[in-house]
Amino acid sequence: MNEATRIEAPLDGRDTAHLRGDAIGGERYFSREFAQAEWDGMWTRIWHVAGRTAELIEPGDFVVHTFLKESVICVRQDDGSIRAFYNSCGHRGMRLVDGASSVAAFTCPYHGWRWGTDGVLQHVQDAHDFPQGNPCGKLTLKELRCDTWGGFVWYTMAPEGPSLHEFLSPMPAVYAGYPMDTAVRVAWYRIQIDANWKFVTDNFSESYHTRTAHPQVPPWIDQDVDTARHEMWPAGHGRTVQPMRPSLSDRLPEGVPHFFDDILRAWDIDPDSYPSFEAKTMQGWLDLKAAKRRLWKEKGFVHYEHMDDEQLTDSPHTVMFPNVTISFLPDNLVFFRSEPHPDDPEKCFFDLWCMAFPVEGQDTVDSIMAGPKPCREVEQCEHRVFDNGRGIPELAGQIVYQDMELAEGMQAGMHSHGYSDAYLSAQETRVRYFHEVLNDWIEGRR
């Protein structure tokens, strides 16, 4: 492996020796002063996801990403590149566009100033009436750094600093085998929940809660703490890698059909050929790796071509600092993101994008978090308010719904005099590490 593709070795995500021991106080979940410090020290300096490259196919196609009080346009250029501009008219600051669409130019709805998709001012009313001279061709929209990775469009408000790949390192190298840009977004939600944005990163930085909150998971992902691998990197990224096989600790009752059997059969493996449930779980999981490696092309799973054996049968649930989580499953990518509410630090927006890799002959896919969906790009985002689950009844019982059910109670608990700091298990080490990296950004050490 050459230097360009070298993957930095992770830290042990269960080793508390990597922690300073910074307290996780409740005020950081509701204090407006802390939220302002996050904006000043972190949000204006990290890389944000604006949308997906699949939304920007032709020149003039654009997406708008609004974050707190700021708004950014990312637009496809004539040369195929993507550029990002602040969504603010250079005349008197008016927002130019909303949502996503395609234009030949951006026209301000207030005074009609027209800006090219390259950001250059093309036309103004009464151009002769400016003492400074005609501004056309001279003024440009203020540009931001923009880049792509994983089929996502990213931008940063920081004029200088690490490139996108430096910021995300080593994740682009770790997941180089996934053809992420070919995944189809089959479900797209933005859900307002009554909790601080950090609840989401906390939640996805540990799997200690899953036996309590997600009892449906152990039959298909082995969540036993000692069979998982917990990893973290100095930049704050981390992941929990778990085998996609039944847990030997939490079993379905005798006689209940096991869908691991269906998975094995789908890859021409007879589940009845094993002498015991333990053998079927452990050896069957190994046989599944071999079968996928042998039969992927024949069965149309072309996205398997460059995946390694672990990626074919495991679940590397990955948090990218500070607020993006991606579940890299063999046939699905699930993108989660939390963003702060512009007016209330005790609310946030939770983004759920379910993506599936197309497989020849499959018209419907299991989106994992949102149920069966047609395998085609969904056209519009579903904007919802969780409202104790009443806002998204179609997701009831799904893993992500169960997580959101916990959010409001967790947020309320941060105000309690009975809470002063988290008392964490070793497998929750990444939770404190996330907060320590966040503190580093806020306090100017990053």
C-alpha positions as CSV (number, residue, x, y, z in Angstrom):
1,M,0.0,0.0,0.0
2,N,1.5,3.3,-1.0
3,E,1.6,6.5,1.1
4,A,-1.4,8.0,-0.7
5,T,-3.7,5.1,0.4
6,R,-2.1,4.3,3.7
7,I,-4.7,3.9,6.4
8,E,-3.8,5.4,9.8
9,A,-4.2,2.7,12.5
10,P,-7.1,3.4,14.8
11,L,-7.1,3.8,18.5
12,D,-8.8,1.2,20.6
13,G,-12.3,2.6,21.1
14,R,-12.6,0.8,24.5
15,D,-9.4,2.0,26.0
16,T,-10.0,4.9,28.4
17,A,-6.3,5.6,28.5
18,H,-7.0,7.7,25.3
19,L,-9.3,10.0,27.3
20,R,-8.4,13.1,29.3
21,G,-11.6,12.7,31.3
22,D,-13.4,15.9,30.3
23,A,-16.8,15.9,32.0
24,I,-19.9,15.8,29.8
25,G,-22.0,18.3,31.7
26,G,-25.7,18.8,31.0
27,E,-25.4,22.5,30.1
28,R,-23.6,21.7,26.9
29,Y,-27.0,20.3,25.7
30,F,-29.1,23.4,26.4
31,S,-26.8,26.4,26.9
32,R,-27.1,29.1,24.3
33,E,-23.6,30.2,25.2
34,F,-22.3,26.8,24.4
35,A,-24.2,26.6,21.2
36,Q,-22.6,30.0,20.2
37,A,-19.2,28.6,21.0
38,E,-19.9,25.6,18.8
39,W,-20.7,28.0,15.9
40,D,-17.7,30.2,16.4
41,G,-15.1,27.4,17.0
42,M,-16.4,24.4,15.1
43,W,-19.3,24.8,12.7
44,T,-17.7,27.6,10.7
45,R,-14.5,25.5,10.3
46,I,-15.6,21.9,9.6
47,W,-16.9,20.4,6.3
48,H,-20.6,20.1,5.8
49,V,-22.7,17.9,3.5
50,A,-24.8,20.0,1.1
51,G,-26.4,17.2,-0.9
52,R,-25.7,14.3,-3.2
53,T,-23.9,14.4,-6.5
54,A,-26.9,12.6,-8.0
55,E,-28.8,15.8,-7.6
56,L,-26.3,17.8,-9.7
57,I,-26.2,16.1,-13.1
58,E,-26.4,18.9,-15.6
59,P,-24.8,22.4,-15.7
60,G,-27.0,24.7,-13.6
61,D,-28.3,22.0,-11.3
62,F,-28.1,23.3,-7.8
63,V,-28.9,22.4,-4.2
64,V,-29.2,24.8,-1.2
65,H,-28.0,23.8,2.2
66,T,-29.2,26.0,5.1
67,F,-27.4,25.6,8.4
68,L,-28.5,27.7,11.3
69,K,-28.7,31.2,9.9
70,E,-26.3,30.6,7.0
71,S,-27.3,29.3,3.5
72,V,-25.1,27.9,0.8
73,I,-25.7,27.2,-2.9
74,C,-23.8,24.3,-4.6
75,V,-24.1,24.3,-8.3
76,R,-22.8,22.2,-11.2
77,Q,-20.6,24.2,-13.7
78,D,-20.3,24.0,-17.4
79,D,-17.0,22.2,-17.1
80,G,-18.5,19.5,-14.8
81,S,-17.1,20.9,-11.5
82,I,-19.2,21.9,-8.6
83,R,-18.8,25.3,-6.9
84,A,-20.3,26.6,-3.7
85,F,-21.4,30.2,-3.0
86,Y,-23.1,31.9,-0.1
87,N,-26.8,32.3,-0.9
88,S,-26.7,36.0,-0.5
89,C,-27.1,38.6,-3.2
90,G,-24.1,41.0,-3.4
91,H,-26.5,43.9,-3.7
92,R,-28.3,44.0,-0.3
93,G,-28.0,40.4,0.9
94,M,-31.3,38.9,-0.3
95,R,-31.5,35.1,-0.4
96,L,-31.4,34.1,-4.0
97,V,-32.9,30.6,-4.1
98,D,-34.3,27.8,-2.0
99,G,-34.4,24.0,-2.3
100,A,-33.0,22.4,-5.4
101,S,-33.6,23.0,-9.1
102,S,-31.8,24.0,-12.3
103,V,-31.1,27.5,-13.6
104,A,-29.2,29.3,-16.3
105,A,-28.5,32.0,-13.8
106,F,-29.5,33.1,-10.3
107,T,-31.9,36.1,-10.3
108,C,-32.5,38.0,-7.1
109,P,-36.2,38.2,-6.4
110,Y,-35.8,41.7,-4.8
111,H,-34.2,43.9,-7.5
112,G,-33.6,41.5,-10.3
113,W,-29.8,41.3,-10.2
114,R,-28.7,38.3,-12.2
115,W,-25.7,36.2,-11.2
116,G,-24.2,33.5,-13.5
117,T,-23.8,30.0,-12.1
118,D,-20.1,30.8,-11.9
119,G,-21.0,33.5,-9.4
120,V,-20.2,36.5,-11.7
121,L,-22.7,39.3,-11.9
122,Q,-24.3,39.4,-15.4
123,H,-27.1,42.0,-15.3
124,V,-28.4,44.8,-13.1
125,Q,-31.2,47.2,-13.6
126,D,-30.0,50.8,-14.5
127,A,-26.4,49.8,-14.7
128,H,-25.4,53.4,-15.5
129,D,-26.7,54.6,-12.2
130,F,-23.9,53.4,-10.0
131,P,-21.3,56.0,-9.0
132,Q,-18.7,53.1,-8.7
133,G,-19.4,52.2,-12.3
134,N,-21.3,49.3,-13.9
135,P,-20.9,46.4,-11.4
136,C,-21.6,43.7,-14.0
137,G,-18.6,41.5,-14.6
138,K,-16.9,43.0,-11.6
139,L,-18.9,41.7,-8.6
140,T,-19.1,38.0,-7.8
141,L,-20.9,36.0,-5.2
142,K,-18.7,35.0,-2.3
143,E,-17.3,31.6,-2.9
144,L,-16.6,28.7,-0.5
145,R,-14.4,25.7,-0.8
146,C,-16.3,22.8,-2.2
147,D,-15.4,19.1,-2.9
148,T,-17.0,15.7,-3.3
149,W,-16.6,12.3,-1.6
150,G,-18.8,9.2,-1.4
151,G,-21.4,10.6,-3.8
152,F,-21.9,13.6,-1.4
153,V,-21.2,17.3,-2.1
154,W,-19.3,19.0,0.8
155,Y,-18.4,22.6,1.5
156,T,-16.6,24.5,4.3
157,M,-17.0,28.1,5.5
158,A,-13.3,28.1,6.4
159,P,-11.3,29.8,3.6
160,E,-8.2,27.9,4.7
161,G,-7.6,24.6,6.6
162,P,-7.6,20.9,5.8
163,S,-8.9,19.7,2.5
164,L,-12.0,17.5,2.6
165,H,-10.0,14.3,2.3
166,E,-7.7,15.5,5.0
167,F,-10.6,16.3,7.2
168,L,-12.3,12.9,6.7
169,S,-9.1,10.9,6.8
170,P,-8.8,7.9,7.0
171,M,-12.4,7.2,5.9
172,P,-12.0,7.8,2.2
173,A,-9.3,5.1,2.2
174,V,-11.1,2.8,4.6
175,Y,-14.2,2.7,2.4
176,A,-12.5,3.0,-1.0
177,G,-14.1,-0.4,-1.9
178,Y,-17.6,0.9,-1.7
179,P,-19.0,2.4,-5.0
180,M,-20.9,4.9,-2.9
181,D,-21.8,7.2,-5.7
182,T,-23.8,4.4,-7.4
183,A,-26.2,4.1,-4.4
184,V,-29.8,5.1,-4.9
185,R,-31.5,7.3,-2.3
186,V,-34.8,5.5,-1.7
187,A,-36.0,7.3,1.4
188,W,-35.3,10.9,2.4
189,Y,-36.4,12.4,5.7
190,R,-35.7,15.6,7.7
191,I,-37.2,15.3,11.1
192,Q,-37.3,17.9,13.9
193,I,-36.7,16.3,17.3
194,D,-36.8,17.9,20.8
195,A,-33.2,17.3,21.7
196,N,-29.8,18.9,21.2
197,W,-27.9,17.8,18.0
198,K,-25.2,16.0,20.1
199,F,-27.7,13.4,21.3
200,V,-27.5,11.9,17.8
201,T,-23.7,11.6,17.7
202,D,-23.7,10.3,21.3
203,N,-26.2,7.7,20.3
204,F,-24.3,6.5,17.2
205,S,-21.0,6.4,19.1
206,E,-22.0,3.4,21.1
207,S,-24.0,0.2,20.8
208,Y,-24.4,-0.3,24.5
209,H,-28.0,0.9,24.2
210,T,-29.1,-1.5,21.5
211,R,-30.1,-4.5,23.5
212,T,-32.5,-2.2,25.4
213,A,-33.7,0.0,22.6
214,H,-33.5,-2.3,19.6
215,P,-34.4,-5.9,20.6
216,Q,-35.0,-6.8,16.9
217,V,-31.3,-6.3,16.0
218,P,-29.5,-9.3,17.7
219,P,-31.0,-11.9,15.4
220,W,-29.1,-10.3,12.4
221,I,-26.2,-8.3,13.9
222,D,-24.1,-9.8,16.6
223,Q,-24.0,-7.1,19.3
224,D,-22.1,-9.0,21.9
225,V,-19.5,-6.5,23.2
226,D,-16.6,-8.8,22.9
227,T,-17.3,-9.8,19.2
228,A,-17.4,-6.1,18.1
229,R,-14.4,-4.0,17.2
230,H,-14.4,-0.4,18.6
231,E,-12.2,2.1,16.7
232,M,-11.5,5.8,16.9
233,W,-9.1,8.2,15.2
234,P,-7.5,11.4,16.6
235,A,-9.7,13.6,14.3
236,G,-12.8,12.4,16.2
237,H,-14.1,9.8,13.6
238,G,-14.9,6.4,14.9
239,R,-16.8,3.2,14.2
240,T,-18.1,0.0,15.7
241,V,-17.6,-3.0,13.4
242,Q,-20.1,-5.9,14.2
243,P,-20.6,-9.2,12.4
244,M,-23.8,-9.4,10.5
245,R,-24.7,-12.8,12.0
246,P,-27.1,-13.8,14.9
247,S,-26.0,-13.1,18.4
248,L,-25.3,-16.3,20.4
249,S,-26.4,-14.5,23.6
250,D,-29.8,-13.1,22.4
251,R,-31.6,-15.8,20.5
252,L,-35.0,-16.1,19.0
253,P,-37.2,-18.7,20.7
254,E,-37.0,-22.3,19.6
255,G,-39.1,-22.9,16.5
256,V,-39.3,-19.3,15.4
257,P,-38.1,-19.0,11.7
258,H,-34.7,-17.3,11.5
259,F,-34.1,-14.9,8.6
260,F,-30.4,-15.7,8.7
261,D,-31.5,-19.0,7.1
262,D,-33.0,-17.0,4.3
263,I,-29.8,-15.1,3.8
264,L,-27.8,-18.3,3.6
265,R,-30.3,-19.8,1.1
266,A,-30.1,-16.7,-1.1
267,W,-26.4,-17.5,-1.5
268,D,-26.9,-21.2,-2.2
269,I,-26.0,-22.3,1.4
270,D,-28.2,-24.9,3.0
271,P,-28.9,-23.8,6.6
272,D,-30.0,-27.3,7.6
273,S,-26.5,-28.6,6.8
274,Y,-25.0,-27.4,10.1
275,P,-25.1,-29.6,13.2
276,S,-26.1,-26.8,15.6
277,F,-27.2,-23.2,15.8
278,E,-23.7,-22.2,17.0
279,A,-22.2,-23.9,13.9
280,K,-24.7,-22.3,11.6
281,T,-24.0,-18.9,13.1
282,M,-20.2,-19.0,13.1
283,Q,-19.4,-21.3,10.2
284,G,-22.3,-20.1,8.2
285,W,-21.1,-16.6,8.5
286,L,-17.7,-17.7,7.1
287,D,-19.3,-19.7,4.4
288,L,-21.4,-16.7,3.5
289,K,-18.3,-14.6,2.9
290,A,-16.9,-17.3,0.6
291,A,-20.2,-17.6,-1.3
292,K,-20.5,-13.9,-1.8
293,R,-16.9,-13.7,-3.0
294,R,-17.6,-16.6,-5.5
295,L,-21.1,-15.7,-6.7
296,W,-21.4,-11.9,-6.6
297,K,-21.1,-11.4,-10.4
298,E,-23.4,-14.2,-11.3
299,K,-26.1,-12.9,-9.0
300,G,-25.8,-9.3,-10.1
301,F,-24.2,-7.8,-7.0
302,V,-21.7,-5.7,-9.0
303,H,-21.1,-3.4,-6.1
304,Y,-19.3,-6.2,-4.3
305,E,-16.4,-6.2,-6.8
306,H,-13.9,-4.2,-4.6
307,M,-15.3,-4.9,-1.1
308,D,-13.2,-7.0,1.2
309,D,-14.6,-10.0,3.1
310,E,-15.4,-8.0,6.2
311,Q,-17.4,-5.5,4.2
312,L,-19.4,-8.3,2.5
313,T,-20.8,-9.6,5.8
314,D,-20.3,-7.1,8.6
315,S,-21.7,-3.8,9.8
316,P,-19.1,-1.0,10.2
317,H,-21.3,1.7,11.8
318,T,-19.2,4.9,11.3
319,V,-19.4,8.4,12.8
320,M,-17.6,11.1,11.0
321,F,-16.9,14.1,13.3
322,P,-19.0,15.9,14.3
323,N,-22.4,15.1,13.0
324,V,-22.4,12.6,10.1
325,T,-23.0,8.9,10.6
326,I,-23.0,6.3,7.8
327,S,-24.0,2.6,8.3
328,F,-22.0,0.7,5.7
329,L,-24.0,-2.4,5.1
330,P,-23.3,-4.9,2.3
331,D,-26.3,-3.8,0.2
332,N,-27.2,-0.5,1.8
333,L,-25.8,2.8,2.9
334,V,-27.7,4.6,5.6
335,F,-26.8,8.3,6.1
336,F,-27.7,10.0,9.4
337,R,-27.0,13.6,10.2
338,S,-28.0,16.0,13.0
339,E,-27.9,19.7,12.7
340,P,-28.7,22.3,15.4
341,H,-32.0,24.3,15.3
342,P,-31.4,27.9,14.4
343,D,-33.3,29.3,17.4
344,D,-33.4,26.6,20.1
345,P,-30.4,24.5,21.3
346,E,-32.9,22.0,22.7
347,K,-34.1,21.1,19.3
348,C,-32.3,19.7,16.2
349,F,-33.0,18.4,12.7
350,F,-32.3,14.7,12.1
351,D,-31.6,13.7,8.5
352,L,-32.2,10.1,7.4
353,W,-31.2,9.1,3.9
354,C,-31.6,5.4,3.1
355,M,-29.6,4.4,0.1
356,A,-29.4,1.0,-1.7
357,F,-27.1,-0.4,-4.3
358,P,-29.0,-1.5,-7.4
359,V,-29.0,-5.2,-8.1
360,E,-30.2,-6.6,-11.4
361,G,-33.7,-7.9,-11.2
362,Q,-34.5,-6.2,-7.8
363,D,-37.2,-3.6,-8.1
364,T,-37.8,-3.3,-4.4
365,V,-35.2,-3.0,-1.7
366,D,-35.3,-3.2,2.1
367,S,-34.1,0.2,3.2
368,I,-33.2,-1.1,6.7
369,M,-34.4,2.0,8.5
370,A,-37.5,2.9,6.5
371,G,-38.9,-0.5,5.3
372,P,-39.3,-1.8,1.7
373,K,-39.0,0.9,-0.9
374,P,-38.9,1.0,-4.8
375,C,-35.3,1.0,-6.0
376,R,-35.4,4.5,-7.5
377,E,-34.3,8.0,-6.5
378,V,-36.9,9.6,-4.3
379,E,-37.6,13.1,-5.6
380,Q,-38.5,15.1,-2.5
381,C,-37.5,15.3,1.1
382,E,-40.1,14.4,3.7
383,H,-40.1,17.3,6.3
384,R,-41.6,16.1,9.6
385,V,-41.8,16.9,13.3
386,F,-41.3,13.8,15.4
387,D,-44.0,14.8,17.9
388,N,-43.6,11.7,20.1
389,G,-43.7,9.6,16.9
390,R,-47.0,11.0,15.6
391,G,-45.1,12.8,12.9
392,I,-43.6,9.7,11.2
393,P,-46.1,6.9,11.9
394,E,-44.8,5.0,8.9
395,L,-41.4,4.5,10.6
396,A,-42.8,3.2,13.8
397,G,-40.9,0.2,15.1
398,Q,-37.8,1.0,12.9
399,I,-34.4,1.3,14.6
400,V,-34.2,5.0,13.9
401,Y,-37.7,5.6,15.3
402,Q,-36.7,3.9,18.5
403,D,-33.7,6.1,18.8
404,M,-35.8,9.2,18.4
405,E,-38.2,8.0,21.0
406,L,-35.3,8.3,23.5
407,A,-34.2,11.8,22.6
408,E,-36.7,13.9,24.5
409,G,-36.3,12.1,27.8
410,M,-32.5,12.3,27.4
411,Q,-32.7,16.0,26.7
412,A,-34.9,16.6,29.8
413,G,-32.4,14.6,31.9
414,M,-29.6,17.0,31.1
415,H,-31.4,19.7,33.2
416,S,-31.6,17.5,36.3
417,H,-29.6,18.2,39.5
418,G,-29.2,14.5,39.6
419,Y,-26.9,14.5,36.5
420,S,-23.4,15.9,36.5
421,D,-21.4,13.6,34.2
422,A,-21.8,10.4,32.3
423,Y,-20.7,7.2,34.0
424,L,-19.5,5.2,31.0
425,S,-18.7,1.6,30.2
426,A,-15.6,0.9,28.2
427,Q,-17.6,0.4,25.1
428,E,-18.9,4.0,25.4
429,T,-15.4,5.4,25.4
430,R,-16.1,7.0,22.0
431,V,-18.9,9.1,23.6
432,R,-16.5,11.0,25.8
433,Y,-13.8,11.1,23.1
434,F,-16.3,12.9,20.8
435,H,-16.9,15.5,23.5
436,E,-13.2,16.0,24.1
437,V,-12.6,16.5,20.4
438,L,-15.5,19.0,20.3
439,N,-13.9,20.8,23.3
440,D,-10.7,21.0,21.4
441,W,-12.4,22.8,18.5
442,I,-14.3,25.2,20.7
443,E,-11.2,26.0,22.8
444,G,-8.9,26.6,19.7
445,R,-6.8,23.5,20.0
446,R,-7.8,22.2,16.5
